[in-house]
């Protein structure tokens, strides 16, 4: 029998290698984050992030620092930045294991189940190989929770650990780390057993927050001074307040997570055995369960109240929910009973049905990708899933790994099937190379519309791109830069006139490159 740790390592490796081989960096987020790291690298200034020549205030610098640390060791590359987030995910699995053993040192069942439950969750598998910040935030949250339990056990160093984790979280995604950690710490009388008074507990928590603020401010204060007034106002107030009260991006109603949470927690949210296990174990069965409820439930409520919402924002809560599920499943009847691996089969059948039906439903926006994939991939997944469902009944300790492997296999097969489509629609390497050639020859380049840094890293650009949002500003730029080039978006590729220097698919539409003189053709009329 393969060990659990080796299984997780194999699944992780397969997912990461598949991602590196089958998909390009995805605009807008992935290309933007690498471009920010690239501009910091170019400037040899690691205090203020920059994007297209301007200070970039939307994210703190920890992810960019980690990217540059790898570049310093191995040279500038694409593969290392794409490994940072998956490596954070692997570390988060190990920390989940440690947290389980800290909560229930006498029980091996939760430790055996929890990392597999985390890893096999749909939202985790989908975002594991992305270039993002969220799994780094998960690591900071788990470190803070482990340190919080040490503090509850009487360790004064525990509060130092909480403070350092809060500081790293602040350097990862800003003050949102407080939202993920403070509710459990404030609710300590609900889950912790202490002989000392609670006054000392809350004093320790206050000191931990001060330490965390000190770590974050050690970067933010000099960065705010160096970046200028607009950047300073953005990092100290604009970004956080804007996302909480009236998000300038990803604004959704308060109930938005209610239908998304069960989808993000697939396939486990469909598992009857898990739901049956809750009353058997008891909703508030032990200290560990109470700790996890004090962690997860307030965070889910607070995330619902925050204006900006995305599915990936739920990732820091996934380990808490997985640990709860592992504890509830760890009952005598669950350990002894066997069950058909239908859940693993479902992880193959459902994506197979979507893939098989995709070519028949081109009118659906979500099916545009699938419409370009052969129906045989979907039929193959369905057949494989039906075969898995007919396998013999398995004990709980094998059902979770089998479901994880099935979900991974579906993702790998769909990634391979869609590799060509992804390259045609999202790979910006060629246009970035052309822009670099234009700039190296002394030709300025204009991006029509908001520029998100798609080309800076891919083209290793050394100069910013100009930007224009209106027809008049484009025509004025063309008139004053007759030797320049223009990037235009939004036409179907078939409608791009032959005068364009270059055209390609881009996120469902197209982009085209024009010389300044030829650009008058598409912009000469409304």
C-alpha positions, -999 to 999 in steps of 0.1 A, spaced: 0 0 0 13 34 -9 17 58 21 -6 88 24 23 112 22 37 97 -9 2 97 -25 -2 134 -18 33 141 -32 24 122 -64 -9 139 -69 7 173 -62 34 166 -87 10 154 -114 -11 185 -111 18 209 -111 36 193 -141 3 191 -160 -3 228 -154 32 238 -165 30 217 -197 -6 224 -208 -15 260 -200 2 293 -205 2 321 -179 -34 333 -178 -42 370 -182 -52 390 -164 -41 380 -129 -12 356 -135 5 378 -162 0 409 -140 16 394 -109 47 382 -128 50 416 -144 50 433 -110 78 410 -98 96 416 -131 95 454 -128 107 452 -91 135 429 -103 144 454 -131 145 483 -107 165 463 -81 142 479 -56 122 456 -34 102 481 -13 75 494 -37 59 471 -63 55 486 -97 33 478 -127 39 495 -161 60 522 -145 36 531 -117 35 521 -80 12 490 -77 -9 493 -45 -33 464 -49 -12 437 -32 16 437 -5 50 424 -16 55 389 -1 46 369 -32 67 392 -53 96 388 -29 93 350 -31 94 351 -69 125 372 -68 142 350 -43 139 321 -67 151 343 -96 181 352 -75 189 315 -70 181 301 -104 178 331 -128 147 347 -142 122 321 -154 85 314 -156 85 280 -138 96 293 -104 68 319 -99 43 292 -110 57 269 -82 53 293 -53 15 289 -49 16 251 -52 44 249 -27 24 270 -3 -5 245 -9 18 216 0 29 233 32 -7 240 41 -15 203 39 14 195 63 2 223 87 -33 208 86 -18 175 96 0 192 125 -31 210 135 -51 178 136 -25 161 159 -24 192 181 -62 192 185 -66 154 190 -33 139 199 -50 106 209 -68 101 177 -51 90 144 -83 91 123 -86 129 118 -49 132 110 -52 104 84 -83 120 67 -80 158 70 -52 165 45 -69 143 19 -102 161 25 -85 195 20 -66 184 -11 -96 168 -27 -119 198 -23 -129 213 -56 -119 249 -48 -84 237 -36 -78 216 -68 -89 245 -90 -66 271 -75 -36 250 -64 -16 257 -96 -27 293 -101 -3 322 -96 -22 337 -67 -18 349 -30 -45 329 -13 -27 297 -4 1 318 11 -27 334 32 -38 299 42 -3 291 54 -3 322 75 -37 314 89 -27 278 99 5 291 115 -15 315 135 -40 288 146 -12 264 157 4 292 177 -29 301 192 -33 266 205 2 267 220 -8 300 237 -39 283 250 -16 256 264 3 282 284 32 289 261 41 326 261 60 320 228 27 311 213 17 347 213 49 356 195 40 330 169 6 344 165 21 379 160 46 367 134 19 348 115 -3 379 115 26 400 102 33 375 74 -4 375 65 -3 413 64 26 411 39 6 386 19 -28 401 15 -30 430 40 -53 433 71 -76 405 59 -55 381 79 -71 396 110 -105 385 97 -93 349 96 -76 348 130 -92 372 154 -126 355 157 -112 323 170 -89 341 194 -116 364 207 -139 334 212 -114 315 234 -138 311 264 -159 290 240 -132 264 233 -102 268 256 -98 255 291 -77 278 313 -69 281 349 -56 317 346 -79 346 341 -91 357 306 -76 392 311 -41 378 305 -53 360 274 -67 391 258 -36 411 268 -15 384 250 -38 387 220 -33 425 220 5 421 221 3 396 192 -17 421 171 9 447 179 38 424 169 19 415 136 13 452 129 50 459 136 61 433 111 38 446 84 45 483 91 83 476 89 76 473 52 45 496 48 59 527 64 91 530 43 72 518 12 45 544 17 72 571 20 90 559 -11 59 553 -32 44 588 -28 12 602 -14 -12 583 -37 5 550 -31 6 557 6 -31 565 8 -39 534 -12 -20 509 10 -30 524 43 -67 530 36 -80 529 0 -75 492 -8 -88 478 25 -117 502 30 -128 499 -6 -129 461 -6 -149 460 27 -175 487 21 -180 492 -16 -157 469 -36 -142 484 -67 -138 448 -79 -158 416 -74 -186 433 -56 -214 408 -48 -245 406 -25 -242 393 11 -258 359 2 -234 352 -27 -214 326 -8 -245 305 2 -248 287 -31 -210 289 -39 -199 272 -7 -214 238 -14 -201 239 -49 -166 249 -37 -166 220 -12 -175 194 -38 -174 164 -38 -176 162 0 -207 183 3 -226 155 -15 -214 127 8 -243 113 30 -218 95 53 -204 129 64 -238 144 71 -249 113 90 -217 114 111 -223 149 125 -251 140 150 -233 108 160 -202 127 170 -221 157 183 -221 192 169 -201 205 199 -185 172 208 -151 183 221 -127 212 225 -112 207 190 -146 208 173 -155 240 193 -122 256 183 -129 248 146 -164 262 147 -152 293 164 -127 296 136 -148 288 105 -183 301 113 -176 337 121 -152 340 92 -178 327 68 -202 353 82 -177 382 80 -167 372 44 -204 374 34 -205 410 48 -174 421 29 -184 437 -4 -157 420 -25 -162 383 -30 -145 355 -49 -146 318 -46 -109 317 -38 -114 339 -7 -129 308 9 -96 289 8 -83 298 43 -115 283 58 -112 250 39 -87 234 64 -110 242 93 -140 226 75 -119 196 65 -107 191 101 -143 193 113 -154 167 86 -124 144 96 -133 145 133 -170 138 126 -161 110 103 -138 94 128 -164 73 145 -164 36 152 -190 27 127 -173 49 100 -140 32 105 -155 -3 102 -181 2 75 -174 0 38 -190 19 10 -190 18 -28 -166 44 -43 -195 61 -60 -182 95 -50 -149 89 -67 -168 78 -98 -189 109 -97 -157 130 -98 -151 115 -132 -187 112 -146 -198 148 -139 -168 165 -157 -173 139 -184 -209 148 -189 -200 185 -191 -172 178 -216 -194 155 -237 -223 180 -238 -200 211 -244 -198 207 -282 -236 205 -284 -241 238 -264 -219 264 -280 -245 291 -272 -236 289 -235 -208 312 -224 -194 285 -201 -194 260 -229 -173 281 -254 -141 263 -242 -158 228 -242 -173 234 -276 -138 231 -291 -129 198 -274 -136 164 -288 -166 147 -274 -145 115 -269 -127 130 -240 -160 134 -221 -172 99 -231 -139 85 -219 -143 102 -185 -179 89 -182 -169 53 -190 -140 55 -165 -163 69 -138 -189 42 -143 -161 16 -140 -149 31 -107 -184 30 -93 -185 -8 -99 -154 -14 -79 -158 -33 -46 -169 -15 -14 -140 2 3 -133 14 39 -132 50 48 -94 52 48 -94 43 11 -124 63 0 -110 97 6 -77 90 -13 -96 73 -41 -119 104 -45 -89 127 -44 -72 107 -72 -104 107 -93 -108 144 -90 -72 149 -99 -75 126 -129 -105 145 -142 -86 178 -139 -55 164 -157 -75 149 -185 -95 181 -191 -63 201 -190 -47 179 -216 -78 180 -238 -81 218 -236 -43 225 -239 -46 236 -276 -76 259 -269 -58 274 -239 -27 282 -259 -47 298 -287 -69 319 -265 -45 329 -237 -9 326 -247 4 361 -251 41 352 -257 41 360 -294 25 394 -291 48 402 -261 78 392 -282 67 416 -310 62 445 -285 97 439 -271 111 441 -307 92 473 -313 105 489 -281 141 478 -287 139 494 -321 128 527 -306 91 525 -315 66 534 -287 36 512 -282 0 522 -271 -24 499 -254 -60 509 -261 -81 505 -229 -69 497 -194 -35 479 -194 -31 451 -169 6 443 -174 -1 413 -197 31 418 -217 58 432 -193 71 398 -180 64 377 -211 82 401 -233 108 411 -206 99 447 -215 121 474 -202 97 504 -209 61 511 -200 33 509 -225 13 541 -232 -24 539 -225 -55 556 -241 -92 550 -233 -111 571 -259 -111 574 -297 -99 610 -295 -69 601 -273 -60 572 -296 -61 595 -326 -41 622 -308 -14 596 -298 -12 582 -334 -8 617 -348 20 625 -324 37 590 -327 37 582 -364 64 556 -359 45 539 -330 23 508 -328 -11 502 -313 -27 473 -295 -65 470 -301 -89 446 -285 -125 435 -289 -129 425 -326 -135 389 -336 -103 376 -352 -121 371 -386 -131 408 -386 -95 422 -382 -85 438 -415 -54 426 -433 -37 459 -425 -30 447 -390 6 436 -383 -6 407 -361 -38 393 -347 -47 364 -323 -75 351 -301 -77 368 -267 -101 357 -239 -131 351 -262 -124 379 -286 -91 390 -302 -63 414 -300 -45 430 -330 -13 449 -334 -12 479 -358 14 504 -370 3 539 -362 -5 547 -398 -25 516 -403 -43 521 -370 -62 550 -385 -82 524 -404 -101 508 -375 -101 541 -355 -111 565 -384 -148 559 -379 -170 555 -348 
